[in-house]
Amino acid sequence: MLSIKCGITGINIKKYQLLDKYEIKLKAFQALLDNLRIEVEEFIQTIEDSELRRILRYRYHDDFSWIKIMHLMEYESEDKARKKVNRLLEKIE
């Protein structure tokens, strides 16, 4: 036998309003991240040392690990790249 359930069906307005609100917040956050990426890239371009520029791009643009950077830069230790970046950051603080 078929059982028929009766009830109210339709669109949950509150749910869609909440989703719209989250979508607006998400777009605003994405715009903020895009602006920060541009700022980071502009900062990296101001660095005179090309080796340091490469390390910064690998780390903060490409999101590479220190170990991967070590291999790309052909360093003997991952600390070398990290220390170069730390020294730069200490200078600008």
TIVO-2410 file (N, C-alpha, C; in nm, 3 decimals):
# residues 93
REC num residu      c1      c2      c3 atome chaine
REC   1      M   0.082  -0.119   0.000     N      A
REC   1      M   0.000   0.000   0.000    CA      A
REC   1      M   0.086   0.125   0.000     C      A
REC   2      L   0.038   0.225  -0.067     N      A
REC   2      L   0.106   0.353  -0.070    CA      A
REC   2      L   0.059   0.439   0.046     C      A
REC   3      S   0.155   0.501   0.104     N      A
REC   3      S   0.123   0.592   0.213    CA      A
REC   3      S   0.146   0.733   0.162     C      A
REC   4      I   0.052   0.817   0.176     N      A
REC   4      I   0.062   0.954   0.127    CA      A
REC   4      I   0.078   1.046   0.247     C      A
REC   5      K   0.186   1.125   0.241     N      A
REC   5      K   0.209   1.221   0.348    CA      A
REC   5      K   0.168   1.358   0.298     C      A
REC   6      C   0.095   1.424   0.376     N      A
REC   6      C   0.052   1.559   0.340    CA      A
REC   6      C   0.131   1.658   0.423     C      A
REC   7      G   0.161   1.768   0.364     N      A
REC   7      G   0.232   1.872   0.436    CA      A
REC   7      G   0.255   1.990   0.346     C      A
REC   8      I   0.314   2.089   0.401     N      A
REC   8      I   0.342   2.209   0.325    CA      A
REC   8      I   0.480   2.195   0.262     C      A
REC   9      T   0.487   2.216   0.135     N      A
REC   9      T   0.616   2.213   0.066    CA      A
REC   9      T   0.635   2.348  -0.001     C      A
REC  10      G   0.759   2.380  -0.021     N      A
REC  10      G   0.788   2.508  -0.085    CA      A
REC  10      G   0.932   2.547  -0.061     C      A
REC  11      I   0.956   2.673  -0.076     N      A
REC  11      I   1.092   2.726  -0.062    CA      A
REC  11      I   1.111   2.778   0.080     C      A
REC  12      N   1.224   2.739   0.137     N      A
REC  12      N   1.259   2.787   0.270    CA      A
REC  12      N   1.327   2.924   0.252     C      A
REC  13      I   1.250   3.029   0.263     N      A
REC  13      I   1.298   3.165   0.238    CA      A
REC  13      I   1.414   3.201   0.331     C      A
REC  14      K   1.402   3.167   0.458     N      A
REC  14      K   1.508   3.201   0.555    CA      A
REC  14      K   1.640   3.136   0.516     C      A
REC  15      K   1.632   3.012   0.469     N      A
REC  15      K   1.753   2.941   0.428    CA      A
REC  15      K   1.820   3.013   0.310     C      A
REC  16      Y   1.742   3.052   0.211     N      A
REC  16      Y   1.799   3.120   0.095    CA      A
REC  16      Y   1.850   3.260   0.127     C      A
REC  17      Q   1.783   3.328   0.219     N      A
REC  17      Q   1.831   3.459   0.262    CA      A
REC  17      Q   1.965   3.445   0.333     C      A
REC  18      L   1.978   3.342   0.416     N      A
REC  18      L   2.103   3.316   0.486    CA      A
REC  18      L   2.213   3.281   0.386     C      A
REC  19      L   2.181   3.198   0.288     N      A
REC  19      L   2.279   3.163   0.185    CA      A
REC  19      L   2.324   3.287   0.106     C      A
REC  20      D   2.231   3.375   0.075     N      A
REC  20      D   2.266   3.500   0.005    CA      A
REC  20      D   2.359   3.585   0.090     C      A
REC  21      K   2.330   3.592   0.218     N      A
REC  21      K   2.413   3.669   0.311    CA      A
REC  21      K   2.556   3.612   0.314     C      A
REC  22      Y   2.567   3.478   0.322     N      A
REC  22      Y   2.699   3.415   0.323    CA      A
REC  22      Y   2.772   3.434   0.190     C      A
REC  23      E   2.699   3.431   0.081     N      A
REC  23      E   2.761   3.452  -0.049    CA      A
REC  23      E   2.819   3.593  -0.061     C      A
REC  24      I   2.748   3.691  -0.009     N      A
REC  24      I   2.797   3.830  -0.010    CA      A
REC  24      I   2.925   3.840   0.073     C      A
REC  25      K   2.924   3.779   0.191     N      A
REC  25      K   3.042   3.781   0.277    CA      A
REC  25      K   3.160   3.711   0.211     C      A
REC  26      L   3.131   3.599   0.146     N      A
REC  26      L   3.236   3.523   0.079    CA      A
REC  26      L   3.298   3.603  -0.036     C      A
REC  27      K   3.215   3.673  -0.113     N      A
REC  27      K   3.267   3.756  -0.222    CA      A
REC  27      K   3.352   3.871  -0.169     C      A
REC  28      A   3.310   3.930  -0.058     N      A
REC  28      A   3.387   4.039   0.002    CA      A
REC  28      A   3.522   3.987   0.051     C      A
REC  29      F   3.521   3.870   0.113     N      A
REC  29      F   3.646   3.811   0.162    CA      A
REC  29      F   3.738   3.775   0.045     C      A
REC  30      Q   3.681   3.724  -0.064     N      A
REC  30      Q   3.760   3.691  -0.183    CA      A
REC  30      Q   3.824   3.817  -0.241     C      A
REC  31      A   3.751   3.926  -0.243     N      A
REC  31      A   3.806   4.053  -0.293    CA      A
REC  31      A   3.921   4.099  -0.204     C      A
REC  32      L   3.906   4.085  -0.073     N      A
REC  32      L   4.012   4.120   0.021    CA      A
REC  32      L   4.136   4.036  -0.006     C      A
REC  33      L   4.118   3.906  -0.023     N      A
REC  33      L   4.232   3.818  -0.052    CA      A
REC  33      L   4.300   3.855  -0.183     C      A
REC  34      D   4.222   3.887  -0.283     N      A
REC  34      D   4.279   3.928  -0.412    CA      A
REC  34      D   4.364   4.053  -0.396     C      A
REC  35      N   4.316   4.148  -0.318     N      A
REC  35      N   4.392   4.272  -0.294    CA      A
REC  35      N   4.521   4.242  -0.218     C      A
REC  36      L   4.514   4.154  -0.120     N      A
REC  36      L   4.634   4.118  -0.045    CA      A
REC  36      L   4.736   4.046  -0.133     C      A
REC  37      R   4.689   3.960  -0.223     N      A
REC  37      R   4.780   3.893  -0.317    CA      A
REC  37      R   4.852   3.995  -0.405     C      A
REC  38      I   4.779   4.094  -0.449     N      A
REC  38      I   4.840   4.200  -0.532    CA      A
REC  38      I   4.945   4.276  -0.451     C      A
REC  39      E   4.914   4.307  -0.326     N      A
REC  39      E   5.010   4.377  -0.240    CA      A
REC  39      E   5.137   4.295  -0.219     C      A
REC  40      V   5.119   4.165  -0.196     N      A
REC  40      V   5.235   4.077  -0.175    CA      A
REC  40      V   5.320   4.074  -0.301     C      A
REC  41      E   5.257   4.060  -0.416     N      A
REC  41      E   5.332   4.056  -0.542    CA      A
REC  41      E   5.404   4.188  -0.567     C      A
REC  42      E   5.339   4.299  -0.539     N      A
REC  42      E   5.403   4.430  -0.556    CA      A
REC  42      E   5.523   4.444  -0.462     C      A
REC  43      F   5.508   4.395  -0.338     N      A
REC  43      F   5.619   4.399  -0.243    CA      A
REC  43      F   5.735   4.314  -0.294     C      A
REC  44      I   5.705   4.195  -0.340     N      A
REC  44      I   5.810   4.105  -0.390    CA      A
REC  44      I   5.886   4.170  -0.505     C      A
REC  45      Q   5.816   4.241  -0.591     N      A
REC  45      Q   5.880   4.306  -0.705    CA      A
REC  45      Q   5.977   4.416  -0.662     C      A
REC  46      T   5.960   4.468  -0.541     N      A
REC  46      T   6.049   4.575  -0.496    CA      A
REC  46      T   6.181   4.522  -0.440     C      A
REC  47      I   6.191   4.393  -0.418     N      A
REC  47      I   6.312   4.333  -0.362    CA      A
REC  47      I   6.420   4.330  -0.470     C      A
REC  48      E   6.536   4.387  -0.439     N      A
REC  48      E   6.644   4.394  -0.537    CA      A
REC  48      E   6.714   4.260  -0.558     C      A
REC  49      D   6.727   4.182  -0.452     N      A
REC  49      D   6.796   4.054  -0.457    CA      A
REC  49      D   6.709   3.951  -0.529     C      A
REC  50      S   6.751   3.908  -0.649     N      A
REC  50      S   6.670   3.817  -0.729    CA      A
REC  50      S   6.653   3.681  -0.662     C      A
REC  51      E   6.754   3.637  -0.591     N      A
REC  51      E   6.746   3.509  -0.520    CA      A
REC  51      E   6.637   3.515  -0.413     C      A
REC  52      L   6.636   3.622  -0.338     N      A
REC  52      L   6.535   3.642  -0.234    CA      A
REC  52      L   6.396   3.656  -0.296     C      A
REC  53      R   6.388   3.725  -0.410     N      A
REC  53      R   6.259   3.737  -0.480    CA      A
REC  53      R   6.205   3.599  -0.517     C      A
REC  54      R   6.291   3.514  -0.569     N      A
REC  54      R   6.249   3.378  -0.605    CA      A
REC  54      R   6.198   3.303  -0.483     C      A
REC  55      I   6.272   3.311  -0.373     N      A
REC  55      I   6.230   3.242  -0.250    CA      A
REC  55      I   6.093   3.292  -0.205     C      A
REC  56      L   6.075   3.423  -0.206     N      A
REC  56      L   5.947   3.480  -0.163    CA      A
REC  56      L   5.833   3.435  -0.254     C      A
REC  57      R   5.856   3.433  -0.384     N      A
REC  57      R   5.752   3.387  -0.476    CA      A
REC  57      R   5.719   3.239  -0.453     C      A
REC  58      Y   5.824   3.160  -0.437     N      A
REC  58      Y   5.800   3.018  -0.412    CA      A
REC  58      Y   5.717   2.999  -0.285     C      A
REC  59      R   5.752   3.071  -0.182     N      A
REC  59      R   5.688   3.051  -0.051    CA      A
REC  59      R   5.548   3.113  -0.044     C      A
REC  60      Y   5.536   3.239  -0.085     N      A
REC  60      Y   5.411   3.312  -0.061    CA      A
REC  60      Y   5.319   3.320  -0.181     C      A
REC  61      H   5.370   3.297  -0.299     N      A
REC  61      H   5.284   3.297  -0.417    CA      A
REC  61      H   5.248   3.154  -0.456     C      A
REC  62      D   5.349   3.068  -0.464     N      A
REC  62      D   5.328   2.930  -0.506    CA      A
REC  62      D   5.296   2.837  -0.389     C      A
REC  63      D   5.313   2.886  -0.266     N      A
REC  63      D   5.283   2.811  -0.144    CA      A
REC  63      D   5.366   2.683  -0.132     C      A
REC  64      F   5.494   2.692  -0.170     N      A
REC  64      F   5.583   2.577  -0.161    CA      A
REC  64      F   5.636   2.564  -0.018     C      A
REC  65      S   5.666   2.442   0.020     N      A
REC  65      S   5.725   2.417   0.151    CA      A
REC  65      S   5.872   2.461   0.149     C      A
REC  66      W   5.929   2.478   0.269     N      A
REC  66      W   6.070   2.517   0.277    CA      A
REC  66      W   6.160   2.408   0.217     C      A
REC  67      I   6.120   2.284   0.232     N      A
REC  67      I   6.200   2.174   0.177    CA      A
REC  67      I   6.199   2.179   0.024     C      A
REC  68      K   6.083   2.205  -0.034     N      A
REC  68      K   6.076   2.215  -0.180    CA      A
REC  68      K   6.160   2.333  -0.229     C      A
REC  69      I   6.153   2.444  -0.157     N      A
REC  69      I   6.234   2.561  -0.192    CA      A
REC  69      I   6.382   2.527  -0.184     C      A
REC  70      M   6.420   2.453  -0.081     N      A
REC  70      M   6.559   2.411  -0.065    CA      A
REC  70      M   6.606   2.338  -0.192     C      A
REC  71      H   6.524   2.247  -0.241     N      A
REC  71      H   6.562   2.172  -0.360    CA      A
REC  71      H   6.565   2.260  -0.485     C      A
REC  72      L   6.465   2.346  -0.499     N      A
REC  72      L   6.461   2.435  -0.616    CA      A
REC  72      L   6.580   2.531  -0.620     C      A
REC  73      M   6.619   2.579  -0.502     N      A
REC  73      M   6.728   2.675  -0.494    CA      A
REC  73      M   6.864   2.605  -0.484     C      A
REC  74      E   6.860   2.472  -0.474     N      A
REC  74      E   6.980   2.391  -0.461    CA      A
REC  74      E   7.062   2.428  -0.337     C      A
REC  75      Y   6.990   2.448  -0.226     N      A
REC  75      Y   7.054   2.474  -0.098    CA      A
REC  75      Y   7.079   2.341  -0.028     C      A
REC  76      E   7.173   2.343   0.068     N      A
REC  76      E   7.202   2.222   0.144    CA      A
REC  76      E   7.107   2.203   0.261     C      A
REC  77      S   7.036   2.310   0.298     N      A
REC  77      S   6.942   2.299   0.410    CA      A
REC  77      S   6.824   2.392   0.387     C      A
REC  78      E   6.710   2.352   0.442     N      A
REC  78      E   6.592   2.437   0.427    CA      A
REC  78      E   6.603   2.564   0.510     C      A
REC  79      D   6.689   2.564   0.611     N      A
REC  79      D   6.706   2.682   0.697    CA      A
REC  79      D   6.761   2.802   0.622     C      A
REC  80      K   6.840   2.778   0.518     N      A
REC  80      K   6.902   2.889   0.446    CA      A
REC  80      K   6.796   2.982   0.387     C      A
REC  81      A   6.699   2.927   0.318     N      A
REC  81      A   6.594   3.009   0.259    CA      A
REC  81      A   6.510   3.077   0.368     C      A
REC  82      R   6.476   3.001   0.469     N      A
REC  82      R   6.395   3.055   0.578    CA      A
REC  82      R   6.466   3.170   0.649     C      A
REC  83      K   6.596   3.154   0.674     N      A
REC  83      K   6.673   3.259   0.741    CA      A
REC  83      K   6.683   3.384   0.655     C      A
REC  84      K   6.698   3.367   0.524     N      A
REC  84      K   6.703   3.483   0.435    CA      A
REC  84      K   6.572   3.563   0.444     C      A
REC  85      V   6.462   3.491   0.444     N      A
REC  85      V   6.331   3.558   0.453    CA      A
REC  85      V   6.315   3.623   0.590     C      A
REC  86      N   6.353   3.553   0.696     N      A
REC  86      N   6.340   3.609   0.831    CA      A
REC  86      N   6.423   3.736   0.847     C      A
REC  87      R   6.544   3.736   0.791     N      A
REC  87      R   6.627   3.858   0.799    CA      A
REC  87      R   6.561   3.975   0.727     C      A
REC  88      L   6.502   3.948   0.612     N      A
REC  88      L   6.432   4.053   0.538    CA      A
REC  88      L   6.315   4.106   0.622     C      A
REC  89      L   6.236   4.016   0.677     N      A
REC  89      L   6.120   4.057   0.755    CA      A
REC  89      L   6.159   4.134   0.881     C      A
REC  90      E   6.271   4.097   0.943     N      A
REC  90      E   6.319   4.172   1.060    CA      A
REC  90      E   6.358   4.314   1.021     C      A
REC  91      K   6.416   4.330   0.903     N      A
REC  91      K   6.456   4.464   0.857    CA      A
REC  91      K   6.337   4.556   0.836     C      A
REC  92      I   6.228   4.501   0.787     N      A
REC  92      I   6.113   4.587   0.754    CA      A
REC  92      I   6.017   4.606   0.870     C      A
REC  93      E   6.038   4.538   0.981     N      A
REC  93      E   5.948   4.555   1.097    CA      A
REC  93      E   5.975   4.683   1.169     C      A
***
